[in-house]
Amino acid sequence: MNVHELKNLFSQTKEYTPEHVNELLDFTKKSYIQNEITITEYRNLVRDLELQGASIPEDKKEITV
């Protein structure tokens, strides 16, 4: 699966077009957790989305000390 296919799946599932790549990143994580995509697809999608500017909001990042 590539980002274009992910956008189409998102649009079909949510019935609207994502406004930001962070929405696609969240959707990718949910799809992986629910075993809808493989680990390889997950890694590739996350990499591609991060290259497009997706990121985890600061308040959701784990803080390690």
Secondary structure, DSSP 8 states (H G I E B T S, - for coil): --HHHHHHHHHHHHSS--SSHHHHHHHHHHHHHTTSS-HHHHHHHHHHHHHTT----GGGS----
